Amino acid sequence: MTVYGWLGGGLSVVYNIPQIYNVYRIKEITGVSHASILLRIVSYLLVIYHSFTIEDPAIMYTTLAGLIQLFIIYSQLWMYSQPNEETTDNNTDDV
């Protein structure tokens, strides 16, 4: 029954939304490693390939949506782990 594939895949996409929104709102990301996100990206790519070969659109499309979310999370991790220019400028003024 494909309804379970769509339901499960849909729920796996929904659980990333609060994290993406929260990181966007506070402009800070802590406790998430680059390696863990990259490993999840590789695993999602493998699942997408597998679901394509067995012709399971429910898993393929929901995993693809999750992959897009992982790229967003990874870009947030990269953006918000960079030193803040305003903080760096303020710290050098005090010296």
Buried (B, 14 or more C-beta within 10 A) or exposed (E): EEEEBBEEBEEBBEEBEEBBEEBEEEEEBEEBEEEEBEEBBEEBBEBBEEBBEEEBEBBBBBBBBBBEBBEBBBEBBEEBEEEEEEEEEEEEEEE
